[in-house]
Amino acid sequence: MVKWIYTDSPEEQNESVTSKRNFYIGGSELNKIFEDFYKGDIIQNIFEKLCYIDTSHGVQPDWATFGHQAEEIIRDYVNRKFGRNYRPAVSINEAKQSRTNVDGYDKNAEEPLWECKTYSGKENIEKYMKQITYYMLRNNLDSCLLTTLSKDVLDKKGKKIRNITIEELTDEELEKRLKFHVIKFEDMKKLAEQIDNITEEYSKLYNYIANSHLMKKYIDDYKAMMFTQNSMVETFMDSFK
C-alpha cells in the first residue's frame, strides 16, 4: 500500500522523508541506473549508493535553489489557473524499495501527479520520462501534468543574454513562458515494463551485496575510501576561505 506524506506540512512529515537515502530507489536515479546497466557499471553504482555520504551540509548550488524557488511560485500559479490543490509530497513503497518525491500530488485532480521542470536552450521532455513513468508506476497513477519553464532571457535576435530571476516570475511572465504536457501512463506502458524489470534486478543485486558477509569488507573499505576522499576535498576547499 502506498502512503503519501505532504512535505510542505511539518506536522505531517516523519523521518521517512529523508532517511535511508542509500536504500530506497528514487526517480532521479533512473537514468543513471539504466546507463550503468548498459555500460556494465551497475555494481559500482550500488557500491556508491550503499556508501552514500551527504557532503552538501544543507547548502544547495544556485541552479537547485532557483529550481526550488521557481517550483513553489509555479505550483501556486498552476493551482490557481486550473483549480488544483497540488502539494509537494513523498510516497514510500516498501515492497518495491521505492521512494518517490513528487513536485505535486492532488488525488482529486484529473492529473493527480504534477511535475515541474526548468530548462535552458531547447526543451527536451523525453529526459524526464523515466522519472515521471516511475512515479506513476509505483503509485498506481494514470496521468501526470508536466509543467516546463524556460529560464532563458533572449535579446531581439533570439540570443540568450541571461537567466530569468525569481523576482521576474510574475503571473504575466508565467503565462508567456510555461508549457503544459499531459503524460498518460497508458502511453508509457512499454517504458514502465522496462523500469519495473530493471529496478527489480537492481533491488535483487543491491540486497545481495548489502547482506553478503563476503562483500562486507569491500563495502567497509569503500566507505572508508569515500570518507577520506570527501574529507580531503573539504580540507582543500576550506583552505580558500
Residue, then its C-alpha position, 0 to 999 in steps of 0.5 A: m500500500v502506498k502512503w503519501i506524506y505532504t512535505d510542505s506540512p511539518e506536522e505531517q512529515n516523519e523521518s521517512v522523508t529523508s532517511k535511508r537515502n542509500f536504500y530506497i530507489g528514487g526517480s532521479e536515479l533512473n537514468k543513471i541506473f539504466e546507463d550503468f546497466y548498459k555500460g556494465d557499471i551497475i555494481q559500482n553504482i550500488f557500491e556508491k549508493l550503499c556508501y552514500i555520504d551527504t557532503s552538501h551540509g544543507v547548502q544547495p548550488d544556485w541552479a537547485t535553489f532557483g529550481h526550488q524557488a521557481e517550483e513553489i511560485i509555479r505550483d501556486y500559479v498552476n493551482r490557481k489557473f486550473g483549480r488544483n490543490y497540488r502539494p509537494a509530497v513523498s510516497i514510500n513503497e516498501a515492497k518495491q524499495s521505492r521512494t518517490n518525491v513528487d513536485g505535486y500530488d492532488k488525488n482529486a485532480e484529473e492529473p493527480l501527479w504534477e511535475c515541474k521542470t526548468y530548462s535552458g536552450k531547447e526543451n527536451i521532455e523525453k529526459y524526464m520520462k523515466q522519472i515521471t513513468y516511475y512515479m506513476l508506476r509505483n503509485n498506481l497513477d494514470s496521468c501526470l501534468l508536466t509543467t516546463l519553464s524556460k529560464d532563458v532571457l533572449d535579446k531581439k535576435g533570439k540570443k540568450i543574454r541571461n537567466i530569468t530571476i525569481e523576482e521576474l516570475t510574475d503571473e504575466e511572465l508565467e503565462k508567456r513562458l510555461k508549457f503544459h504536457v499531459i503524460k498518460f501512463e497508458d502511453m508509457k506502458k512499454l517504458a514502465e515494463q522496462i523500469d519495473n524489470i530493471t529496478e527489480e534486478y537492481s533491488k535483487l543485486y543491491n540486497y545481495i551485496a548489502n547482506s553478503h558477509l563476503m562483500k562486507k569488507y569491500i563495502d567497509d573499505y569503500k566507505a572508508m575510501m569515500f570518507t577520506q576522499n570527501s574529507m580531503v576535498e573539504t580540507f582543500m576547499d576550506s583552505f580558500k576561505 
